Amino acid sequence: MTQLISARNGQITPEMEEIAIKEGVSPKELMQKVAAGKVCILKNINHKNCIPVAIGEGMSIKINANIGTSRDRSSNEEELEKLKVVQETGADAVMDLSTGMNIDSTRQAILKECYIPIGTVPIYQAGKEAMDGHGSILDLDKDKFFSDIEKHCRDGVDFITVHCGVTRQVVNFLREQGRICDIVSRGGSFLAAWIIGNNRENPLYEFYDDLLDIAKTYDTTLSLGDGLRPGAGADAGDRAQVAETLYLGELVSRARKAGVQTMVEGPGHVPLNKIPSMIETIKYLTDGAPLYVLGPLVTDIAPGYDHITAAIGGTLAAYHGADFLCYVTPSEHLGLPNAEQVKQGIITCKLAAHAADVAKGRPQSVERDRQMSIARKALDWETQKKYALDKTVFEHIETGEPCTMCGKYCSMKLINDYL
């Protein structure tokens, strides 16, 4: 019994009741949105210590943080340190994108310590193991694709990215039109290479009903990946991207009929002026499915600062309908992030989400800003710390005293004395 099937049966689950309190909505309203597929609840039945999270229409904007090993840096201890930062800093979900040594061990160690929803990309493991075993991505077969997916779901993974929309037709669109950056999605590139090399259809699309059966068993949400997301601003909104989105709309509909929760992933690198229409188009083509976006990054020239370019795009995307923002760290395009870069990415992404919630008039977000302003006027640094995104920045300021910017010439203190 998935959250979606329960909602369609008119049943308010304990997860819905818990979420409704946090989101400031009625349980019935939340149930109706889940039943319509406009909200998904991230909570695998086997992830026992997980605090459920709702993504979608009428909910606060959520953020995800990526962690995971690589071939060059593979330490479970380092990833658990990052997970600690992720949870303490307030991300709503985390993804384990490991491609290093013993992926199963890393995922299971993270799951054991993780009390927020966790996502994975199972094809990373399938592709890595195929290529590391002195073979190639072309050697993968349907059984390997689906056995890894089931293993992740059985372990308790709450949502999985699956690039089902990278079909033969979509890959042909890409080859015919050409792009500056071709495919920047790792999962998308694995599948495109497999399709071209084997001259066959994507198994995740061809056998989509089998995938739905697995997801339904564990109530794992399918995050329908954007394998053709633009990796350069100049590629944004081209035929290949739109064609994949059309397939994703079809797959959302099929999943809903099967009682499986879905969300849709979005771009990518998108110039600022294109973000509103792109977000609204994706939402329309996928019938209002919860939308999970990477960035979008509004310029391509900011290595070392792409957490900022992503926050600029993420704010606008969330204001126009994106529901779930994937953080970007300062090391994006440069290397695997460390714990401090993970923190910077989360704080910056939370800023984007909060700014969008304020702009949309979300009462809790507007009130948080108001309380912060009241505390700022009173030089009440302890209360400011309570409402701040990063609470560590107040460690060296004494409550009641101005900061070192103005000192005794503090405008707040001066005008308070005379008013």
Stockholm file with secondary structure:
# STOCKHOLM 1.0

chainA/1-419         MTQLISARNGQITPEMEEIAIKEGVSPKELMQKVAAGKVCILKNINHKNCIPVAIGEGMSIKINANIGTSRDRSSNEEELEKLKVVQETGADAVMDLSTGMNIDSTRQAILKECYIPIGTVPIYQAGKEAMDGHGSILDLDKDKFFSDIEKHCRDGVDFITVHCGVTRQVVNFLREQGRICDIVSRGGSFLAAWIIGNNRENPLYEFYDDLLDIAKTYDTTLSLGDGLRPGAGADAGDRAQVAETLYLGELVSRARKAGVQTMVEGPGHVPLNKIPSMIETIKYLTDGAPLYVLGPLVTDIAPGYDHITAAIGGTLAAYHGADFLCYVTPSEHLGLPNAEQVKQGIITCKLAAHAADVAKGRPQSVERDRQMSIARKALDWETQKKYALDKTVFEHIETGEPCTMCGKYCSMKLINDYL
#=GR chainA/1-419 SS CCHHHHHHTTCCCHHHHHHHHHHTSCHHHHHHHHHTTSEEEECCTTCTTCCCEEEETTSCCEEEEEECCCSSCCCHHHHHHHHHHHHHHTCSEEEECCCSSCHHHHHHHHHHHCCSCEEECHHHHHHHHHHHTTSCGGGCCHHHHHHHHHHHHHHTCSEEEECTTCCHHHHHHHHHHCCSSCCCCHHHHHHHHHHHHHTCCCHHHHTHHHHHHHHHHHTCEEEECCTTCCSSGGGTTCHHHHHHHHHHHHHHHHHHHHTCCEEEEECSBCCGGGHHHHHHHHHHHTTTCCEEEECCBSCSCCTTCHHHHHHHHHHHHHHTTCCEEECCCTTTTTSCCCHHHHHHHHHHHHHHHHHHHHHTTCHHHHHHHHHHHHHHHTTCHHHHHHHCSCGGGGTTCCTTSCCTTTGGGCHHHHHHHHC
#=GC SS_cons         CCHHHHHHTTCCCHHHHHHHHHHTSCHHHHHHHHHTTSEEEECCTTCTTCCCEEEETTSCCEEEEEECCCSSCCCHHHHHHHHHHHHHHTCSEEEECCCSSCHHHHHHHHHHHCCSCEEECHHHHHHHHHHHTTSCGGGCCHHHHHHHHHHHHHHTCSEEEECTTCCHHHHHHHHHHCCSSCCCCHHHHHHHHHHHHHTCCCHHHHTHHHHHHHHHHHTCEEEECCTTCCSSGGGTTCHHHHHHHHHHHHHHHHHHHHTCCEEEEECSBCCGGGHHHHHHHHHHHTTTCCEEEECCBSCSCCTTCHHHHHHHHHHHHHHTTCCEEECCCTTTTTSCCCHHHHHHHHHHHHHHHHHHHHHTTCHHHHHHHHHHHHHHHTTCHHHHHHHCSCGGGGTTCCTTSCCTTTGGGCHHHHHHHHC
//
